[in-house]
């Protein structure tokens, strides 16, 4: 049995969790029930964590201790400068495809967007998502309103693009 590199296993697991999150979103739309959003947030956050870890393992190029922790901000900061810059650039280039420009929306729509975690700013998106894996798993223990940013999909695409830049063979996974 051939052993696959750690980055490849992390990438595959990220893809699988993201697909499961997508199934939940489609199901919630079909049955018009948004209660599955909690589970979506957990799966999507964990998937993004695994994409970040995959980039880290690709860049390490040598056996390295396994990364621990779920903070997306901390994981992002562990990436090499080139990867951090590339992910930011990809994110900013992708945002217009996913989120309408604020100037194109009526004021009432912008108020709704701002109140419901719709953001197109990279740093805000990363900060809002940073501890989502933990926060959404234990939402019932908190009295606060949890928000998951609308740009999570954009962030995932930016990470995936960086991974494929680093290891083109993963595009076929």
Order of alpha helices (4+ residues) and beta strands (2+ residues): alpha-alpha-alpha-alpha-alpha-alpha-alpha-alpha
